[in-house]
Amino acid sequence: MSDTKYTEDHEYIQIEGDIATIGITDYAQGQLGDVVFVELPETGASFAKGDEAAVIESVKAASEVYAPISCAVIEVNSILEGEPAIVNSDPEGEGWFMKVSISDEAELEELMDEDAYKAFIAEL
């Protein structure tokens, strides 16, 4: 069973054991519009919470994707390099950005659960 948390920057992190999958939320892709390019980190890269981890470009703007927790990248979704529009069609499924090992589980407590995130975006 996975547990999903959210950031105020509209990233999600799906936690399964000590591995997590990171991407942007459906709300974020909707705000960006048609995604035309995704720059992913290198496998093996390490990030502190809040570091810029990826870049996403759409027809409207370019935006950074920040590491929601301290982590090390163990896999990237290389399909996005050739098909970035998957982020629009399935952002919280096939449109994931990276899989990471969790460096500090305590940081997960600072993130929103699904209900808190829904309330957060309802106020935007």
Backbone as numpy.savetxt, mean C-alpha at the origin, in Angstrom:
# Nx Ny Nz CAx CAy CAz Cx Cy Cz
-5.96 -16.57 8.20 -6.80 -15.38 8.20 -5.93 -14.13 8.20
-6.29 -13.16 7.39 -5.50 -11.93 7.35 -6.22 -10.83 8.11
-5.43 -9.89 8.55 -5.92 -8.73 9.27 -5.48 -7.51 8.46
-6.39 -6.62 8.12 -6.05 -5.47 7.31 -6.11 -4.20 8.13
-5.08 -3.36 7.97 -5.00 -2.06 8.64 -4.83 -0.99 7.56
-5.09 0.25 7.94 -5.07 1.36 6.98 -4.34 2.56 7.56
-3.78 3.40 6.64 -3.12 4.64 7.06 -3.94 5.84 6.61
-3.64 7.00 7.16 -4.30 8.23 6.72 -3.85 8.64 5.33
-2.77 8.03 4.82 -2.30 8.28 3.46 -2.94 7.31 2.46
-3.92 6.52 2.93 -4.70 5.61 2.09 -3.91 4.42 1.56
-2.97 3.94 2.39 -2.33 2.67 2.10 -3.00 1.61 2.96
-3.02 0.40 2.46 -3.49 -0.72 3.29 -2.33 -1.66 3.53
-2.43 -2.41 4.59 -1.46 -3.45 4.91 -2.25 -4.66 5.40
-2.15 -5.74 4.63 -2.82 -7.00 4.97 -1.80 -7.88 5.67
-2.05 -8.22 6.93 -1.10 -8.95 7.74 -1.47 -10.42 7.79
-0.52 -11.27 7.47 -0.68 -12.72 7.58 0.57 -13.25 8.26
0.47 -13.48 9.57 1.64 -13.91 10.34 2.64 -12.77 10.44
3.90 -13.03 10.06 4.91 -11.96 10.11 5.19 -11.38 8.73
4.31 -11.69 7.76 4.41 -11.15 6.40 3.20 -10.24 6.16
3.43 -9.14 5.45 2.34 -8.21 5.15 2.38 -7.81 3.68
1.20 -7.58 3.12 1.06 -7.10 1.75 0.61 -5.65 1.82
1.29 -4.78 1.05 1.02 -3.34 1.07 0.58 -2.86 -0.31
-0.40 -1.96 -0.31 -0.86 -1.34 -1.55 -1.65 -0.09 -1.20
-2.35 0.45 -2.20 -3.20 1.61 -1.94 -4.66 1.18 -1.93
-5.47 1.94 -1.23 -6.89 1.59 -1.08 -7.70 1.94 -2.33
-8.91 1.42 -2.37 -9.83 1.74 -3.45 -10.10 3.25 -3.47
-10.21 3.85 -2.29 -10.42 5.31 -2.22 -9.26 6.04 -2.89
-8.04 5.62 -2.61 -6.86 6.28 -3.17 -6.83 6.17 -4.69
-7.08 4.97 -5.22 -7.04 4.83 -6.68 -8.13 5.67 -7.32
-9.27 5.80 -6.66 -10.36 6.62 -7.18 -9.99 8.09 -7.24
-9.23 8.55 -6.24 -8.78 9.94 -6.21 -7.71 10.19 -7.27
-6.86 9.20 -7.52 -5.78 9.35 -8.49 -6.28 9.34 -9.92
-7.31 8.57 -10.20 -7.75 8.39 -11.58 -6.95 7.27 -12.23
-6.90 7.25 -13.55 -6.27 6.15 -14.28 -4.77 6.08 -13.99
-4.34 4.98 -13.41 -2.92 4.78 -13.08 -2.18 4.39 -14.36
-1.07 5.10 -14.64 -0.31 4.84 -15.86 1.10 4.31 -15.58
1.57 4.40 -14.33 2.93 3.93 -14.02 3.05 3.69 -12.52
3.75 2.63 -12.16 4.04 2.33 -10.76 5.52 2.03 -10.64
6.21 2.75 -9.77 7.63 2.48 -9.49 7.71 1.78 -8.14
8.16 0.53 -8.18 8.21 -0.29 -6.97 9.64 -0.33 -6.43
9.79 -0.63 -5.14 11.13 -0.72 -4.57 11.83 -2.01 -5.01
13.10 -2.10 -4.73 13.86 -3.32 -4.99 13.56 -4.35 -3.90
13.54 -5.62 -4.28 13.45 -6.67 -3.28 14.68 -6.57 -2.39
14.48 -6.67 -1.08 15.57 -6.54 -0.13 15.69 -5.15 0.47
15.00 -4.17 -0.11 15.04 -2.80 0.44 14.37 -2.78 1.81
14.91 -1.96 2.70 14.32 -1.80 4.04 13.82 -0.37 4.19
12.71 -0.24 4.89 12.11 1.07 5.12 11.75 1.24 6.58
11.91 2.47 7.07 11.36 2.84 8.37 9.93 3.31 8.13
9.09 3.23 9.14 7.72 3.70 9.02 7.72 5.14 8.51
6.93 5.40 7.46 6.81 6.74 6.90 7.77 7.03 5.75
8.73 6.16 5.49 9.63 6.36 4.35 8.88 6.20 3.04
9.32 6.93 2.02 8.76 6.73 0.68 9.20 5.37 0.18
8.24 4.53 -0.18 8.55 3.16 -0.59 8.26 2.90 -2.07
7.36 3.67 -2.66 6.99 3.47 -4.07 6.42 4.78 -4.60
6.29 4.85 -5.91 5.69 6.01 -6.55 4.62 5.51 -7.51
3.50 6.21 -7.53 2.42 5.86 -8.44 2.07 7.11 -9.24
1.95 6.94 -10.55 1.61 8.06 -11.43 0.29 7.76 -12.11
-0.55 8.79 -12.17 -1.83 8.66 -12.86 -1.94 9.78 -13.87
-3.05 9.80 -14.57 -3.27 10.88 -15.53 -3.42 12.22 -14.81
-3.76 12.19 -13.52 -3.95 13.42 -12.75 -2.70 13.89 -12.03
-1.92 12.96 -11.47 -0.82 13.35 -10.59 0.12 12.20 -10.32
1.26 12.53 -9.72 2.18 11.51 -9.19 2.05 11.57 -7.67
2.14 10.42 -7.04 1.98 10.36 -5.60 2.93 9.33 -5.01
3.42 9.62 -3.82 4.28 8.68 -3.14 3.44 7.68 -2.35
3.97 6.49 -2.21 3.38 5.48 -1.35 4.38 5.30 -0.21
3.91 5.48 1.02 4.79 5.44 2.18 4.68 4.10 2.89
5.79 3.69 3.49 5.78 2.45 4.27 4.92 2.67 5.51
3.84 1.90 5.67 2.97 2.09 6.83 3.61 1.61 8.14
4.63 0.76 8.00 5.37 0.25 9.16 6.83 0.07 8.75
7.70 -0.13 9.69 9.08 -0.49 9.39 9.07 -1.92 8.83
9.79 -2.11 7.72 9.70 -3.40 7.04 10.86 -3.60 6.07
10.97 -4.83 5.58 11.92 -5.18 4.53 11.13 -5.85 3.40
11.40 -5.44 2.17 10.67 -5.95 1.01 11.16 -7.36 0.66
10.21 -8.29 0.58 10.57 -9.66 0.20 10.05 -10.03 -1.19
9.10 -9.25 -1.70 8.56 -9.50 -3.04 7.85 -8.25 -3.52
7.95 -7.97 -4.83 7.19 -6.87 -5.42 6.28 -7.45 -6.50
5.20 -6.74 -6.78 4.23 -7.17 -7.78 4.68 -6.67 -9.15
5.59 -7.41 -9.78 6.18 -6.98 -11.04 5.17 -6.89 -12.18
4.00 -7.51 -12.03 2.95 -7.41 -13.05 2.56 -5.94 -13.26
2.63 -5.13 -12.20 2.23 -3.73 -12.29 3.11 -2.92 -13.23
4.34 -3.35 -13.45 5.23 -2.62 -14.35 4.67 -2.59 -15.77
4.05 -3.70 -16.19 3.48 -3.77 -17.53 1.99 -3.47 -17.58
1.33 -3.62 -16.43 -0.12 -3.43 -16.36 -0.51 -2.60 -15.14
-0.10 -1.33 -15.08 -0.40 -0.51 -13.90 -1.89 -0.30 -13.66
-2.72 -0.45 -14.68 -4.16 -0.24 -14.53 -4.80 -1.26 -13.59
-4.10 -2.35 -13.27 -4.63 -3.32 -12.30 -4.87 -2.62 -10.95
-4.09 -1.59 -10.67 -4.29 -0.83 -9.42 -5.69 -0.22 -9.40
-6.20 0.21 -10.56 -7.55 0.77 -10.63 -8.62 -0.30 -10.52
-8.41 -1.42 -11.19 -9.46 -2.43 -11.24 -9.53 -3.31 -9.99
-8.40 -3.49 -9.30 -8.39 -4.38 -8.13 -7.30 -3.94 -7.14
-7.43 -2.73 -6.58 -6.34 -2.19 -5.75 -6.02 -3.00 -4.51
-7.03 -3.60 -3.91 -6.79 -4.33 -2.66 -6.75 -5.85 -2.89
-6.52 -6.23 -4.15 -6.39 -7.64 -4.52 -5.15 -7.79 -5.40
-5.38 -7.99 -6.71 -4.27 -8.20 -7.65 -3.38 -6.96 -7.82
-3.85 -5.80 -7.39 -3.09 -4.56 -7.54 -2.17 -4.24 -6.38
-1.82 -5.23 -5.56 -0.90 -5.00 -4.44 0.46 -4.55 -4.95
1.22 -3.86 -4.10 2.52 -3.32 -4.49 3.68 -4.20 -4.04
3.69 -4.57 -2.75 4.84 -5.32 -2.23 4.44 -6.18 -1.05
5.20 -7.23 -0.86 5.07 -8.07 0.33 6.33 -7.80 1.16
6.14 -7.68 2.46 7.24 -7.29 3.34 7.27 -8.15 4.59
8.46 -8.20 5.19 8.56 -8.78 6.52 8.41 -7.62 7.51
7.66 -7.85 8.55 7.36 -6.82 9.54 8.53 -6.69 10.51
9.06 -5.47 10.64 10.20 -5.24 11.53 9.77 -4.95 12.96
8.64 -4.23 13.13 8.20 -3.83 14.47 6.68 -3.97 14.56
6.22 -5.09 15.09 4.78 -5.35 15.16 4.02 -4.31 15.98
4.69 -3.65 16.91 4.02 -2.64 17.74 3.49 -1.49 16.88
4.14 -1.21 15.76 3.69 -0.12 14.88 2.32 -0.39 14.28
1.93 -1.65 14.19 0.61 -2.00 13.64 -0.52 -1.43 14.49
-0.27 -1.27 15.77 -1.29 -0.75 16.69 -1.65 0.70 16.39
-0.77 1.41 15.68 -0.99 2.83 15.37 -1.85 3.02 14.12
-2.16 1.94 13.42 -2.93 2.02 12.18 -4.41 1.82 12.44
-5.24 2.23 11.48 -6.69 2.11 11.61 -7.18 0.74 11.17
-8.23 0.24 11.83 -8.89 -0.96 11.32 -9.89 -0.51 10.25
-10.59 -1.46 9.65 -11.49 -1.14 8.54 -12.59 -0.15 8.93
-13.20 -0.34 10.08 -14.27 0.56 10.52 -13.76 1.98 10.73
-12.60 2.10 11.35 -12.01 3.43 11.59 -11.64 4.09 10.26
-11.13 3.31 9.30 -10.78 3.87 8.00 -12.01 4.33 7.25
-13.07 3.55 7.28 -14.33 3.95 6.62 -14.84 5.26 7.22
-14.77 5.39 8.54 -15.19 6.63 9.19 -14.29 7.78 8.78
-12.99 7.51 8.66 -12.02 8.53 8.26 -12.33 9.07 6.86
-12.55 8.17 5.89 -12.80 8.66 4.52 -14.18 9.28 4.38
-15.12 8.90 5.24 -16.46 9.50 5.19 -16.41 10.98 5.57
-15.37 11.37 6.34 -15.24 12.75 6.79 -14.44 13.60 5.82
-13.89 13.00 4.76 -13.06 13.76 3.82 -13.91 14.51 2.81
